[in-house]
Amino acid sequence: MTTTQVGSPSGAPAEPPRRGLGHVAPRHDVEGFVGSFMRELNYGQGVSLTRSSLNDRYLALARTVRHHLQSRWMAALAQQADDQAKTVCYLSAEFLLGRQLDNAILASDLDDVVEEGLGQLGLSLSTLRAQEIEPGLGNGGLGRLAACFIDSLATMSVPCVGYGIRYEYGIFRQSFEDGWQREDTDPWLALGNPWEFPHPEHAVTVNFGGTTEHYEDEDGATRTRWLPDWDVQGVPYNYMVPGFRNGRVNTLRLWSAKATRGFNLNSFNAGDYVDAVRAETFAEKISMVLYPEDSTPQGKELRLQQQYFFVACSVHNFINQVLPSDFDLHKLPDRVIFQLNDTHPVIAVPELMRVLVDEKGFDWDEAWTITQQCFAYTCHTLLPEALEEWSIELMGRLLPRHLEIIRRIDEEFRAEVAAAFPGDEAMPRRMAIVGDHTVRMAHLATVAGSKVNGVAELHSQLLRDKVLPDFSALWPEKFTNVTNGVTPRRFLRLANRNLSSLITEAIGPGWVTDLDRLRELEPFADDPAFRERFREVKRLNKATLARTLQSRNGIEMPTTGIVDIMVKRLHEYKRQTLKVLHIVSLYEGVVSGRLAVEDVTPRVFAFGAKAAPGYAMAKQIIGLINAVGATVNADPRLDGRLTVVFPPNYDVTLAEKLIPAADLSEQISLAGKEASGTGNMKLALNGALTIGTDDGANIEIRRLVGDENFFLFGLLEPQVEELLAKGYDPASYAAADPRLTSALDLIASGAFTGGDASVFSGLVDNLLHHDRFLALADFSAYMEAQDRVDAAYADPEGWTRSAVLNVARCGFFSSDRAMREYIDKIWHAQPVVTSL
Ligand SMILES: *Cc1c(COP(=O)(O)O)cnc(C)c1O
């Protein structure tokens, strides 16, 4: 086995074999492409070019491009089986992939061929590209991180299988009605999905419910078996995860629930036919819909079913279908690491124990030693309400054997704690996995995991000190940090082709797989000609965004002034309200005469945010942003200087349009609440300057780009703790800053709701009396920082210099670097070169 580094040969793609491993490779030229596209259209879709719909053409194009990856995929899989390399099994309830077509074209180096081939047929790539519906199989940062990680592992030639759920309906589609969020389902599969390969012949049976029973085996040992009372089939759908021009293609395997034949349907008579069919739809509900809660688990039964469903399928698939049939499971830790993306897949721990002990006949201690080496856990939060717990009653009813296993793990663990801290009786109780009424999944993950990591330096520190302090006292070496990253392929190379070309012209193309090389841009920050071209890129990207918003939503967006962007899920801790208060304060200032309109720096405030459908306050905040926007945009006294745009349905596709156009990135969470953020990284890499609190990865961004290229404001995490301890009195902040009083009064007066003062009274009342996230405490500092932004923007050369330095110094935030750290600190996996 040979190893390679990221950044290894990225020039010409390796030629796949034309014959050999049981497949033929497609031709990598225009003529070959056109022939292949026409065959897909005529025989795949069954239409001629003239009669074909846009969707026919898109599907034909997708399948044509897909051929180029498929032959490599087969080679990679064959190679991996031969090499017996350690595989990273990334278990995640969410993968927020974004559109596939452009990434596949980029990875297989087909840009020119596709463009020219389609041109010969009189078709346009950009029109066909727009036909793709993104798979919205995630809520936000956590799901997008999983997508970035599997992209990087493929690019680094590290064997990886991403395991997740093929939700029939992804994250809801958001629209606005009178400014209020409306949710519609996301039937993303309706027009066909050319990127997936179903394998019903490899379906896995997953059991639920019932009881357990003890029995004696032939050797007289007491063993346990689970007598479930219902089951469901998991059908795998495979997706290709191509590396960037390295001949490597990994697999993402998403599971879809199907009713089991023969469970109820076999025994029906005429009378219970309808019941039997209902049972089928019941089973299939498991993978029907993604839960739209971002960071507030609801403890719903169906959610636990989803978690166990995908994890049981994945563990079974890896052990019985990926590993060779004669594999000695004592060596399992040499061949696999199951990475737990938050607590959602933690039920995999008792599942692996059950498989080893009940099915494979291992004794308990042996199985536990193996299991502990096979898992590692990534924690994604600091909010106590986001730590998943399941009621013991529900767990016992749905997964009785797993509850028994968890109880035994818990008993042995508490004995270990008692021995390590003799005399401290509170400690084992605090650390218990099984509490009075619930099973604490984060504790189970920490006990079982070989490593536990946070996702930014501050977050990992707070995880040790505040969230899991007892565990870090017991096992300090278990805790580590890996700061998140984003894939430069999607978020720079594809999303910002203008900037990519400029960078490549300056420093060559190597940065795409070795993002630290962006450092070589630093000297260009002092080159006026380069800065002018950098500004031209921003202008072009703003114009593209304006066109997109116009055609997508009929939104008018000015292309001059600061493009000030806040895009992320709507949550009180992220503090979109602070942003709104800034806008309202500027508006109020002009209307009241406190500010001269000519002194207001022109800005476009762009928001993108979905609120969890059950999160009333978040939906109020969306209503407020839209109400303020409607009023501000229409008021002639502002002379068009302030514009609020809030395109609905923020998703990866929209992110790819908004981010390249940004001048200013709003990262204004309350210090100590945002685990890392990745939107902050995407924006900085695209040349936006950050206005941000000392939170999450903002801290690392600021350290890298330098204080003078970052607008820091707000309370520090220890100050937040101190303030909360002594008692936060929001009204005192309002009283101390007349701009804040006026802004709150204006909202409360009904000025944005046609005079109806009741609409946002709850929201204002919350800010003034309850807000756990201290928005008012940071208001004055935020306003002062925004003044610094305006002053800096008034000097275009200085601003551009800072923007270029942000790009040059943020190479660290590549997900390739994050993957390298997981490999070195946690997984100890090795890249495999696919020999083609
Ligand atoms: C990157 C990304 C996120 C995460 O944004 P944060 O600002 O880190 O919360 C959420 N949604 C989408 C669509 C993204 O691309």
PDBQT file of the ligand as one rigid body, heavy atoms in Angstrom, charges set to zero:
ROOT
HETATM    1  C1  LIG A 901     -22.561  26.594   5.923  1.00  0.00    +0.000 C 
HETATM    2  C2  LIG A 901     -24.027  26.476   5.997  1.00  0.00    +0.000 A 
HETATM    3  C3  LIG A 901     -24.675  26.561   7.234  1.00  0.00    +0.000 A 
HETATM    4  C4  LIG A 901     -23.926  26.828   8.532  1.00  0.00    +0.000 C 
HETATM    5  O1  LIG A 901     -23.887  28.225   8.769  1.00  0.00    +0.000 OA
HETATM    6  P1  LIG A 901     -23.423  28.823  10.181  1.00  0.00    +0.000 P 
HETATM    7  O2  LIG A 901     -23.311  30.278   9.918  1.00  0.00    +0.000 OA
HETATM    8  O3  LIG A 901     -22.102  28.193  10.490  1.00  0.00    +0.000 OA
HETATM    9  O4  LIG A 901     -24.476  28.475  11.161  1.00  0.00    +0.000 OA
HETATM   10  C5  LIG A 901     -26.039  26.462   7.271  1.00  0.00    +0.000 A 
HETATM   11  N1  LIG A 901     -26.757  26.275   6.143  1.00  0.00    +0.000 NA
HETATM   12  C6  LIG A 901     -26.177  26.194   4.934  1.00  0.00    +0.000 A 
HETATM   13  C7  LIG A 901     -27.029  26.025   3.724  1.00  0.00    +0.000 C 
HETATM   14  C8  LIG A 901     -24.794  26.291   4.812  1.00  0.00    +0.000 A 
HETATM   15  O5  LIG A 901     -24.217  26.184   3.606  1.00  0.00    +0.000 OA
ENDROOT
TORSDOF 0
